[in-house]
Amino acid sequence: MKKALYILVFLLSCPICFAQKDQIAFYAGIELQPGIRKYQPALHINMRSYINDRVSLGGALSFMSEKHPENFGYSADRTRSNHITLNFLVQNDVINNEKVFFSTYLSTGLYFLSLVNPDETSTQTQYNEIDGIWIVNEYEVPRKLERDIFYNIQGGLDFSLKLGSITKENISVYLTTRAGYQFVFGNGDFAKGNQFSKPVVSLGVTFKGNK
């Protein structure tokens, strides 16, 4: 998960550095994503920087976890799959005014799928330096059984209705719904990409303001 966050920061920093406009948008919401057995709620965030009045570039990250009573042939009583989608995002505002904006979007990147045994864990240690003092944190991590990586493309529509604004920071707040179709390509050791090639929908909040 940490590596995915580092890559997302890199994807976000590139368009922000080269953007010709000062406006940025941040979205956070819950997305219904196809899992191995059925649809599951996923956390979805994306951040975009406008290069002109309509087009914005950025990165998107989704995370979803699904529990399974079966072991997929591995030595485990039960398993859990973790799904991470990390994409580069292009969005075009077809309608963009003070009250609403309606957009089309296209994103592409990688789909990471890992299978873990939640009943068997290992201890990992993390070291952080704060004001010259080293702090040690230990936490339990489920044993990883398998990992698959797929190629992912997603396209869809974004509709946002303004709820209000944070006047001190000059930030507009929108209720946003997104609907699209996800294509996942490739074959893994315990899953196939076409299992996840299905529609996706999400509901959340978008914040738009200046850098």
C-alpha positions as CSV (number, residue, x, y, z in Angstrom):
1,M,0.0,0.0,0.0
2,K,2.9,2.4,0.8
3,K,4.4,1.8,-2.6
4,A,1.1,2.6,-4.3
5,L,0.9,5.9,-2.3
6,Y,4.4,6.9,-3.4
7,I,3.6,6.2,-7.0
8,L,0.3,8.2,-6.6
9,V,2.2,11.2,-5.2
10,F,4.5,11.0,-8.3
11,L,1.6,10.9,-10.7
12,L,0.0,13.9,-8.9
13,S,3.1,16.0,-8.8
14,C,3.9,15.8,-12.5
15,P,0.8,17.5,-13.9
16,I,0.7,19.9,-11.0
17,C,4.2,21.1,-11.8
18,F,3.5,21.6,-15.5
19,A,-0.1,22.8,-15.3
20,Q,-0.8,26.2,-16.9
21,K,-3.8,26.9,-14.7
22,D,-3.8,27.5,-10.9
23,Q,-6.9,25.4,-10.2
24,I,-6.8,21.9,-8.8
25,A,-9.6,19.4,-7.8
26,F,-9.6,16.6,-5.2
27,Y,-12.2,13.9,-5.0
28,A,-12.8,11.3,-2.3
29,G,-15.6,8.8,-2.2
30,I,-16.9,5.2,-2.0
31,E,-16.8,3.2,-5.2
32,L,-18.5,-0.1,-5.9
33,Q,-15.9,-2.4,-7.6
34,P,-16.3,-5.9,-8.9
35,G,-14.4,-8.4,-6.7
36,I,-13.6,-12.1,-7.1
37,R,-17.1,-13.2,-5.8
38,K,-19.2,-10.0,-5.9
39,Y,-19.2,-6.2,-5.8
40,Q,-17.5,-4.7,-2.8
41,P,-17.2,-1.1,-1.5
42,A,-13.8,0.5,-2.2
43,L,-12.2,3.8,-1.1
44,H,-11.5,5.9,-4.2
45,I,-9.5,9.2,-4.3
46,N,-8.2,11.2,-7.2
47,M,-6.5,14.6,-7.6
48,R,-6.3,16.6,-10.8
49,S,-4.6,19.8,-11.9
50,Y,-6.1,21.9,-14.8
51,I,-3.9,22.5,-17.8
52,N,-6.6,24.8,-19.4
53,D,-10.2,25.8,-18.7
54,R,-11.6,22.3,-19.3
55,V,-8.9,19.6,-19.3
56,S,-7.2,18.3,-16.1
57,L,-4.6,15.7,-15.5
58,G,-3.8,13.7,-12.3
59,G,-3.8,10.4,-10.6
60,A,-6.4,8.0,-9.1
61,L,-6.1,5.4,-6.3
62,S,-8.7,2.8,-5.3
63,F,-8.5,0.2,-2.5
64,M,-10.8,-2.6,-1.8
65,S,-10.7,-5.8,0.4
66,E,-12.7,-8.9,0.0
67,K,-13.0,-11.9,2.4
68,H,-13.2,-15.5,1.1
69,P,-14.2,-18.7,2.8
70,E,-12.1,-20.7,0.4
71,N,-8.3,-21.0,0.2
72,F,-7.8,-21.1,-3.6
73,G,-5.5,-24.2,-3.2
74,Y,-3.2,-22.6,-0.7
75,S,-2.5,-23.7,2.9
76,A,-5.1,-21.6,4.7
77,D,-8.5,-22.0,6.3
78,R,-9.7,-18.7,4.8
79,T,-8.3,-15.9,2.7
80,R,-8.6,-12.2,1.9
81,S,-7.9,-10.5,-1.3
82,N,-6.7,-6.9,-1.5
83,H,-7.4,-4.9,-4.7
84,I,-5.4,-1.7,-5.5
85,T,-6.0,0.3,-8.7
86,L,-3.4,3.0,-9.5
87,N,-4.1,5.0,-12.6
88,F,-3.1,8.1,-14.5
89,L,-6.2,10.2,-15.1
90,V,-7.4,12.6,-17.8
91,Q,-10.7,14.5,-17.3
92,N,-12.5,16.8,-19.7
93,D,-15.2,19.2,-18.4
94,V,-17.9,19.3,-21.0
95,I,-20.0,21.6,-18.8
96,N,-18.2,23.7,-16.2
97,N,-19.9,26.6,-14.5
98,E,-20.5,27.9,-11.0
99,K,-23.2,25.4,-10.0
100,V,-22.4,22.1,-11.8
101,F,-19.8,20.4,-13.9
102,F,-20.2,17.4,-16.2
103,S,-17.1,15.6,-17.4
104,T,-15.9,12.6,-19.3
105,Y,-12.8,10.8,-17.9
106,L,-10.3,8.2,-19.0
107,S,-7.8,6.6,-16.7
108,T,-5.2,3.8,-17.2
109,G,-2.7,2.1,-15.1
110,L,-2.1,-1.0,-13.0
111,Y,-4.4,-3.3,-11.0
112,F,-2.7,-5.0,-8.1
113,L,-4.3,-8.1,-6.6
114,S,-2.9,-9.8,-3.5
115,L,-4.1,-12.9,-1.6
116,V,-3.3,-13.1,2.1
117,N,-4.0,-15.5,5.0
118,P,-5.5,-13.4,7.8
119,D,-5.0,-16.1,10.4
120,E,-1.2,-16.1,10.0
121,T,0.7,-12.9,10.6
122,S,4.3,-11.7,10.9
123,T,5.6,-8.8,12.8
124,Q,7.1,-5.9,10.8
125,T,9.1,-3.0,12.4
126,Q,9.0,0.6,11.2
127,Y,11.5,3.3,12.2
128,N,10.6,7.0,12.1
129,E,12.7,10.0,13.1
130,I,10.8,12.9,14.7
131,D,12.8,15.9,15.9
132,G,16.0,13.8,16.2
133,I,14.2,11.0,18.2
134,W,13.8,7.6,16.6
135,I,10.4,6.0,17.2
136,V,9.9,2.3,16.7
137,N,6.5,1.0,15.6
138,E,5.7,-2.7,15.4
139,Y,2.6,-4.1,13.6
140,E,1.2,-7.4,12.5
141,V,0.9,-8.1,8.8
142,P,-1.1,-11.1,7.3
143,R,1.0,-13.6,5.4
144,K,1.0,-13.0,1.7
145,L,0.1,-16.1,-0.4
146,E,0.1,-14.7,-3.9
147,R,0.2,-11.5,-5.9
148,D,-1.1,-10.7,-9.5
149,I,-0.7,-7.6,-11.5
150,F,-3.0,-6.6,-14.4
151,Y,-3.3,-3.7,-16.8
152,N,-6.4,-1.5,-16.2
153,I,-8.3,1.0,-18.4
154,Q,-11.4,2.8,-17.1
155,G,-13.6,5.4,-18.9
156,G,-16.8,7.1,-17.7
157,L,-18.8,10.1,-16.7
158,D,-18.5,12.5,-13.8
159,F,-21.4,14.7,-12.6
160,S,-20.9,17.2,-9.8
161,L,-23.5,19.5,-8.1
162,K,-22.2,22.4,-6.0
163,L,-23.1,22.2,-2.3
164,G,-21.4,25.3,-1.1
165,S,-18.0,26.9,-0.6
166,I,-15.3,27.4,2.0
167,T,-15.0,31.2,1.7
168,K,-11.9,31.7,3.7
169,E,-9.9,29.3,1.4
170,N,-12.0,30.0,-1.7
171,I,-12.7,26.3,-2.2
172,S,-15.9,25.0,-3.8
173,V,-17.5,21.8,-2.5
174,Y,-19.4,19.5,-4.9
175,L,-21.5,16.3,-4.4
176,T,-20.1,14.0,-7.1
177,T,-21.3,10.8,-8.7
178,R,-19.1,8.9,-11.2
179,A,-20.1,6.0,-13.4
180,G,-17.9,4.1,-15.8
181,Y,-16.7,0.8,-17.2
182,Q,-13.5,-0.9,-16.1
183,F,-11.4,-3.1,-18.4
184,V,-8.8,-5.4,-16.7
185,F,-6.4,-7.3,-18.9
186,G,-4.2,-10.3,-18.1
187,N,-4.2,-13.6,-16.3
188,G,-2.9,-14.3,-12.8
189,D,-2.2,-17.3,-10.7
190,F,-5.6,-17.3,-8.9
191,A,-7.7,-14.8,-10.9
192,K,-8.2,-13.6,-14.4
193,G,-8.5,-9.9,-15.4
194,N,-11.8,-10.3,-17.2
195,Q,-13.4,-11.2,-13.8
196,F,-13.0,-7.5,-12.9
197,S,-14.0,-6.1,-16.4
198,K,-17.4,-4.7,-15.3
199,P,-19.2,-1.3,-14.6
200,V,-18.0,0.8,-11.6
201,V,-19.9,3.6,-9.8
202,S,-18.9,5.9,-7.0
203,L,-20.4,8.7,-4.9
204,G,-18.3,11.2,-3.0
205,V,-17.3,14.8,-2.6
206,T,-15.1,17.0,-4.9
207,F,-13.1,20.0,-3.6
208,K,-12.1,22.6,-6.2
209,G,-9.8,25.6,-5.6
210,N,-6.6,27.3,-6.3
211,K,-3.1,25.9,-5.5
